Amino acid sequence: MRVVRGLRAALEWLRACPPVEEDLPPAVRRRIVETFGQELTVEQVVERVLDEVRREGDAAVARYNALLDGVPEEVPLLVAPQEVEAAYAQVEPQLVEALRQVSERVEAYHRRQLEHAQRPFQADGCGQLVRPLQRVGIYAPGTAVVYPSTVLMIAVPARVAGVEELVMCTPARPDGSVAPVKLVAAHIAGVQRIYRAGGVQAIAALAYGTESIPRADKICGPGNVFVATAKKRLFGQVGIDGLFGPSETVIVADATADPSLVAADLMAGAEHDELATCILIATDEALASAVLQEVEARLDSLARREVARASLTGRGMIAVVDSLEEALELANELAPEHLCLHLPDASAWLGRVRNAGCVFLGPMSAESLGDYAAGPSHVLPTGGSARFSSPLGVWDFLKVTAYVGLSAEEAARLGPAAARVARAEGLTGHALAIEARYRRP
């Protein structure tokens, strides 16, 4: 990890830090040629798959399942209820119980959130209705490596919000099976139907609808660059949860912080991805040095040590600043996905946080607990988008309908001003329609 000293030097590093760019590995480029018979960009691949799924429906989804995931085309897209039931026997009971415990904790948090988000009102003849989306599609990537926690973190808030129907698309293994723990997590979270569909073809099916897979109002869930490009391309035709990049962890710590805990949080953030960004902002030179030593001593203990090392070497930083005020100024400029305050009075500094996906208060509030069991969804804004975006929550699954119900008296009171503005815009039809309400014989 590079070490910089002073707020100005840290801000200069931030501005000079190259944006995250993911070039396609040679193996992926070869796979594109094998699949499509020619070299294509990510955007060209996405456009081709979207077009074929839109035109051909199930047949295109099954064909790309076979081409990309090795699943025979005759395997049905819908995962039968018996397969979900059988999955419980293939997952150790302690893990099933842990998934239930996490689901209950996440649900409790989002039920409290719902009380604040779902507030209809009526005043002066106008108001709003708050209603849940009808159908949400969840994309759960992975066959070898799976993330049941992400299924819970999306499906539970959606169910709490009152979404009528939750469906999930997920890639299958070559034998047509879906990871049992993923099926169990989806069942616990309240997903009603699960389909064997991966990658762009899954996003396309959820956006357009096919013979088997229903059209969703919104698509949520992570994925590779092809999935992200498909979601970006389809935004406007279907709602999406957001465009997410590599994970980000920023830690603010003073001289009282435990170097081993700070180092543990940095390494946990770094093992996500080689492009993950992990930054310590310290007000104490001795702490910064001790943390660096801890990281160097313990990094080889990680199973994903090479990934973590690449992250910390390429995008890691320790900034030593003069005060906590400067530390929070830098943190707000970074607008990170995760902001950890390793401070004895962390809650007292929460009011100074303007930009962060989720704030972890004090050394016991490990970011990793937030990833799995604390309560808020771990689907958080990345890439500095915490400046204008929020964590996934019940509000992502609610929509507001405004309504106007004016009396004759209210129409007469508002009409002259409204008609005058309409005429100023050259819309005389609007003005006449307004005036007809209060200039009646």
Secondary structure, DSSP 4 states (H G I P E B T S, - for coil): -EEEESHHHHHHHHHHSPPP--PPPHHHHHHHHHHHSS---HHHHHHHHHHHHHHHTHHHHHHHHHHHH---TTS-SBPPHHHHHHHGGGS-HHHHHHHHHHHHHHHHHHHHHHHHH---EEETTEEEEEEE-SEEEEE---SSS--HHHHHHHHHHHHHHT-SEEEEEE---TTS---HHHHHHHHHHT--EEEE--HHHHHHHHHH--SSSPPPSEEE----HHHHHHHHHHBTTBEE-----S-EEEEEE-TTS-HHHHHHHHHHHHTT-TT-EEEEEES-HHHHHHHHHHHHHHGGGSTTHHHHHHHHHHH-EEEE-S-HHHHHHHHHHH--SEEEEE-TTHHHHGGG--S-SEEEESTTS-HHHHHHTSSS-S----TTGGGT---S-GGGGEEEEEEE---HHHHHHHHHHHHHHHHHTT-HHHHHHHHHHHS--
